[in-house]
């Protein structure tokens, strides 16, 4: 089954690039033709390159990796938040703060401050403060939530980044390159493809086009998480089978009824042969001797019989 079809790309307008006068010559190999002053993207390459990006994300997440969605343009903000929350990924959809990857320790401190202010509002601490001070803290919290709400659960740097329009998110791309985080991006005809590790040639401005590709990227994350859970369940099952005793080694009552033997059953079973051997009577021991003497007695009796002659 194809993860993305040519028909879906055509219906959502992924093949429409920028005007010819705004293009980046490095994108020439991904352009199919030009029509009415607009470059048309080669969707065959888009399908193939998207498949590669899809399986890369799926395998990385299945190994326990994390993905960060980035898109701060107004027309993609809602899509980024919706799809990232659907698949449980981290996201930035308002503003990329400088140092989010290269100075993550400071960003983490800001996230902890945001959580602390949220706790103060929930327990009523802020309401007990003077109005001026409470208003100031609420403004700080609103600003932190706007920029960091999508990163609240990110405890370490991500393993992959998915970006819409790397030309706009150039700071995020540079930080990812410096931090060694692979970048997957929707790259239009006006963008530079060189800093991108897994590029997806396509329209990065149309809402339908970006939503289609972002939704499929989220599906890859979900599929990877399902694979990770499946591996955990298989490991638990294997551990349980290793602890359970083999069926062939069960003896006594446990083998017949499936119940474990009581501690008293074992000494009785062992002692029985010893007691039986020790309780043998002398008559029982002499019986074989008498049987052995029968042939001799019969021969003696035969010699004592009188001869008829």
Secondary structure, DSSP 8 states (H G I E B T S, - for coil): --SS-HHHHHHHTTTEEEEGGG--GGGGGGEEEEETTEEEE-HHHHHHHHHHHHHHHHHHHHTT--EEEE--SGGGHHHHHHHHHHHT-EEE-S---TTTTTTHHHHHHHHHHHHHHHHHHHTTTTTTS-HHHHHHHHHHHHHHHHHHGGGTT--S--SEEEEE-TTTTHHHHHHHHHHT-EEEEEE-TTS--TT-SEEEES-SS-HHHHHHHHHHHHHHHHHHHHHHHHHHHHHHHHHHHHHS--GGG--HHHHHHSS---HHHHHHHHHHHHHHHHT--HHHHHHHHHHHHHHHHHHHHHHHS----
